[in-house]
Amino acid sequence: MELAAALLSVVAPLVPAIKGWLDSVAHRNRSLARAEIIRARPASPSDTCDVHPEREEDNG
């Protein structure tokens, strides 16, 4: 029982930090997922800012 009390006294102060870290990871994952969805959307015909003509580069 003393071991459980000692473990709880060590872990209890870390709970808010762990929660903050998990919230940060979740926010990052949601942001990455939104970015992936935006990149996967097909471009509309009127949206020409993403279309770049291919350029020939000088390799000489």
Secondary structure by P-SEA (a helix, b strand, c coil): caaaaaaaaaaccaaaaaaaaaaaaaaaaaaaaaaaaaaacccccccccccccbbbbbcc
